[in-house]
């Protein structure tokens, strides 16, 4: 199966899929999609115009697996090892709760402020970041980090004993914020320790090499022992 | 298993879970949660403070299945028939794509305008709806209805031949907008025909009986042949 992942480097949803594919050892071709350009061929694959999209061809023709929620479950269904959604039905529900927390709550409260102001406005020529909006995002981020620290203090990984799609969702979202040097790691030692474990996994390496032209991450961004 | 669903009548996410439970014939106790009140007992079940939450007790103590994404998959895992997420891995990905479309895109483009202005502001004493915001939501709604009509013209149900969580997501979101008489059904005959099929299912009956004090739905809201 010749898989192509249509992605954007600093899209937290695309990053989740990249990590999961790397964990499973599934080889893919990466295709960068600047979703702001509204490329017609891409809209044919996904009318929502958003990344990520996994595409491939089989006897049924051209296929598209659209969005992180669908793609992560699909990857888990076609490639069982290592399991990223393991455990009882209750544990699986907890993993999906965490993924949803980041994909909807963190996205609306943090990304919509920090990523929007610092990345999306620049990509779309909408001018300088609004400091008030960034401040809003920072306040929300601190609440999320406090919650994460509580979870990590109680559990080795976010959803319990095993590394899962919950950790992948949290790390993917945080890593994009970290690219803009907006994560106060020193104030949240359990989160920093957990993120160090995530960064050390081979599945995370490619993300740490991402660079957007004209936007340089802080020196600690790709340092494993940061 | 004594299941309690913590829900809000016009929360599209709660409604999806109510429909799925009814399709499976699973009996539950409904508990209305006014999430704006921030009840401490409820926050202990779900720190995000959002509905829906399914709760029950087992040998492990009090359990909470949080959010529609986790709850719908959990329901499907513990109760196989009738299948709401049936088919090949590709079909299942298509069902989840549709659910995600409504939970993220429709929610951000339509609910955040129409439901927020017409319901949430009233529930939280924030005054009258802003006509400009409602207009925004209506414009986006028309695009979603056009897309739905295209899908329904090509397929009997949204994700293909079978009724699925994709139909449930779409119908749950649209039904909340319809409560406020904001769906121009006559302009989208395929969508109207499909919604008539959905309304006629016994799993939808309880939703059509919902009434919020001081907010009366249009006469067609609970008419099956509307």
Interface residues (C-beta under 8 A of the other chain):
Chain A: X47 X48 X50 X60 X63 X65 X66 X67 X69 X70 X71 X73 X74 X77 X78 X89 X90 X92 X93 X94 X96 X97 X99 X100 X101 X103 X104 X105 X147
Chain B: X47 X48 X50 X60 X63 X65 X66 X67 X69 X70 X71 X73 X74 X77 X78 X89 X90 X92 X93 X94 X96 X97 X99 X100 X101 X103 X104 X105 X147
